[in-house]
Amino acid sequence: MDDIDLADLDFWRKPLKERNEAFARLRGLELPVFFPEKKVPLLRSGKGFYALVRHADVIEASRNAKVFSSEPAVTNPEPPGWVKQVFGESMVNMDDPRHARLRRIVTRSFSPKMLANLQSDIEAACAGIVDDVVRHGPRDFVSQVAARLPIHVICDMLDIPQELRAKVHQHVDISTAYTGVRPSLARSVQMAGQNMLALLALQRMVIKLGHERVADPKGDLVSLLVNANPDGEKLADKELGSFFALLLVAGNETARNTMAHGIKLLTDNPAQRELLMSDFDAHINGAVEEMVRYVSPIMQFRRTVTEDYTLRGLELKKGDKVVLFYGSANRDESVFPDPDTFDITRDTKPHVGFGGPGPHFCLGANLARQELRTMFRELLTRLPGIRAVGEPELLLSNFDNSVRSQAFTF
């Protein structure tokens, strides 16, 4: 397997078909493969990681958070320690009991009742976005549609003032770009500085709102998080800032990326599109799950082994790093027959497009599903001829399966 190096930038430059073929070869091996890491500017460079590419291995590691720890960080490579000192610690980089406490506080924000109350707002947002597309004409599906809805919904949930929302979009775009693979030291330094300023601006914004809504609660998500729940728990300033950044970046990217890839999938698979439109209500749930499986919007997360452990015959030692490759797990032939075929009737229940089962399963999964269902209903109903044109421009990244732009027409 000398021709495959998951830790090297050149691998992630390859076309998706070639990368999928490489992962298929790795899944066929008896044991997970170790990949040494090269030094990455401004980031910690460890000795390397074992690549977990089979569905069963990703599931096992996800369920066993005690052994496969999210601390010190889930990104690969890990950020330097000073990042936590400046920005606070993100919930995704925590283990229980700290993770459980924060998740307990914020889970209220994603209850079925809260999501049901959001539906009319999501429908109105989708209608407004399609109105704008009709008014201005089709140019770029990402900037006109996919990038707008998730941020709009999150800003509504937090009751972000209208005059601040353009800044929120700008800061999120900068943070998203930073998840890509940086090819040079100069570019790394530039993007790191831009990312830091964007995250600091987002944190200052929401912390200021939090102070205002302690004094004057408005029934929005910020008010809910900064005022104590029935158990007396609430988010402190840095915790609120970190959660806001996580919600804007992670909560935005899952729906945005799936939506952008989804319009291309429906274009390239006209029989599946026709099936969906033949009975939208019967097929939309399956279509959304298949899109998430096929796209795997977040491609990987890292875990640190906390004790000696045997995984499928591999003897892992305390301190070893493993990386969970969700895109590979979602194409595991033993779970998903003919995995490279887009099939909205597929049983996609075990996919890991929202992360594996366990304490770190995506908190906003149902919100993302709700956004995708509602937007595709609005698009396909009002613009039945909508389709992607040409190939998408993708972000060069080993983490975020992001579409930078996608031409379209209707």
Secondary structure as GFF3:
##gff-version 3
##sequence-region A 1 410
A	DSSP	alpha_helix	9	13	.	.	.	ID=ss1
A	DSSP	alpha_helix	16	27	.	.	.	ID=ss2
A	DSSP	beta_strand	33	36	.	.	.	ID=ss3
A	DSSP	beta_strand	48	52	.	.	.	ID=ss4
A	DSSP	alpha_helix	55	63	.	.	.	ID=ss5
A	DSSP	beta_strand	68	69	.	.	.	ID=ss6
A	DSSP	alpha_helix	82	87	.	.	.	ID=ss7
A	DSSP	three_ten_helix	91	93	.	.	.	ID=ss8
A	DSSP	alpha_helix	98	107	.	.	.	ID=ss9
A	DSSP	three_ten_helix	108	110	.	.	.	ID=ss10
A	DSSP	alpha_helix	112	136	.	.	.	ID=ss11
A	DSSP	alpha_helix	141	141	.	.	.	ID=ss12
A	DSSP	pi_helix	142	146	.	.	.	ID=ss13
A	DSSP	alpha_helix	148	158	.	.	.	ID=ss14
A	DSSP	alpha_helix	162	178	.	.	.	ID=ss15
A	DSSP	alpha_helix	185	215	.	.	.	ID=ss16
A	DSSP	alpha_helix	221	226	.	.	.	ID=ss17
A	DSSP	alpha_helix	237	268	.	.	.	ID=ss18
A	DSSP	alpha_helix	270	278	.	.	.	ID=ss19
A	DSSP	alpha_helix	280	295	.	.	.	ID=ss20
A	DSSP	beta_strand	300	305	.	.	.	ID=ss21
A	DSSP	beta_strand	309	311	.	.	.	ID=ss22
A	DSSP	beta_strand	314	316	.	.	.	ID=ss23
A	DSSP	beta_strand	321	325	.	.	.	ID=ss24
A	DSSP	alpha_helix	326	329	.	.	.	ID=ss25
A	DSSP	alpha_helix	365	382	.	.	.	ID=ss26
A	DSSP	beta_strand	387	388	.	.	.	ID=ss27
A	DSSP	beta_strand	393	394	.	.	.	ID=ss28
A	DSSP	beta_strand	403	405	.	.	.	ID=ss29
A	DSSP	beta_strand	408	409	.	.	.	ID=ss30
###
